[in-house]
Each structure stands twice: as structure tokens, then as C-alpha cells.
Amino acid sequence: MALPTKSSILDLRLNTQCTRYPKESNDGWAKCKDSGRKLPKYKIVVLGASGVGKSALAIQMTHQCFVEEHDPTIQDSYWKEVALDKSGYILNVLDTAGQDIYRDLRDQCLAAGDGVLGVFALDDPSSLDQLQQIWSTWSLQQKQPLPLVLVGNKCDLVTAAGEAQTDAAILTHKWGAPFIKTSAKTRQGVEEAFALLVHEIQRAQESVVESSMEKTQQHKAMCSCGCSVA
């Protein structure tokens, strides 16, 4: 299925779509790059097992369409200018492979990312186990794990809370990560998931800045001999 030849600026706060013509999909990066001179950029890594709808979520977010069939992803990158809380920014969505043979490429994306959408399928509890293994293996090697939002995709295929959703609730407590249900097919929760992750990234960045300021103040409060200065 061909992607649409237009792109748009999404207002994630109001859940509205404002289409601007003419814009071609293939020059999305060029326009985002130009806007990026003024707007902050966030790299979002879409992580999870094969077949959970990672690519469908990324395409639904950036192109507002549902691609039902496509070749397995090795690594793709999408760009989108969005608005949130009356301010704009650039999203670079990094779509990763679910197959373990591409682990090195996946790890490179994670190393470059600002935050992660950890995706599993609500109709497949085993996909949550696979996500947990992928995320735990990588995060154990990091001094500072990336902000994470746990995404239960394919909510249009389930009518009640199942095993996967119950296990996800346990993981959110363990990982300290928000959980949201989405459907790449109906677009339910898609924009909200990305907006939630941006808030998590911003909160983490603010925490780093505050910590750095506290260390600077503590350093200034010490004289050259190491004594505290009143």
C-alpha cells in the first residue's frame, strides 16, 4: 500500500489534524530539518516483537493511514512536525526490527533515542514476554535507562481485559512506566501514546537539568580545602 503524498502538522493536545498543502511525503525530512532550526527534536524508538504493529503505529502517526500488509521491518525512520501544549517540535520515529538477528541495529537506535514506545499486542500475551526480554536485556547495560511508555496495541481485536493487559499492569509498576492501549487500525490512542512519551522525555530532561544545578550549587558551596562555605 502506497503512503499518502501529503503530510500534516498534528495537534496532539486537541486531537485534531490540520492538513497543509502542498507537501510531499518524500520531502518530509527536508521540511522538518528546516523547522528544526527553531523547534526541539525528539527521537522516539518503537520497540517490540515482530508482528505487534510497530510499523503500523509509526505510519498511522506520521501518515494518518493504516497499512495492513508490509514487509518485515529491518529499520525505518519517519519524521513529523507536531504541536503539543501550544508549542511545536519535531518527532523522528525510529521503527526497529523485532527479529533478534537485527539486535545490533536495534541497539544503535536505542542508543540514539530520547524515549521508547515499548509495543506488544493485546491479543498475544507472548509478545509482552518478548518485549520484556528485549527491554530488560538492553536497559541492564545502561547507566540511565530511556523514558518508556508501554503500549498495548491491537485493542480493536480484544473485547475485555485479558492476560496481556493484566501482566502489563504489573510491568508498569515494576518499570515505573505509563501504560496505554492503542489501535493502529482505528487510530485509537495513537497520538496520545506519542504525546505521553514526549511528556516523559521532557520530564526526564528537566530532572537531569535540576540534578546538574544542584551539583553545581553544592560545588560552589565548598572552598578549595573542601570545607563547607556558609
DARA-V747535 format. One record per helix or strand. SS is the DSSP state (hx for helix, st for strand). FROM is the first residue (numbers start at 1). TO is the last residue. If there is no record, write none. Layout:
SS/FROM/TO ; SS/FROM/TO
//
This chain:
st/8/11 ; st/16/19 ; hx/25/35 ; st/40/48 ; hx/54/63 ; st/75/84 ; st/87/96 ; hx/100/112 ; st/115/121 ; hx/125/139 ; st/147/153 ; hx/155/157 ; hx/163/175 ; st/178/181 ; hx/190/220 ; st/222/222 ; st/228/228
//
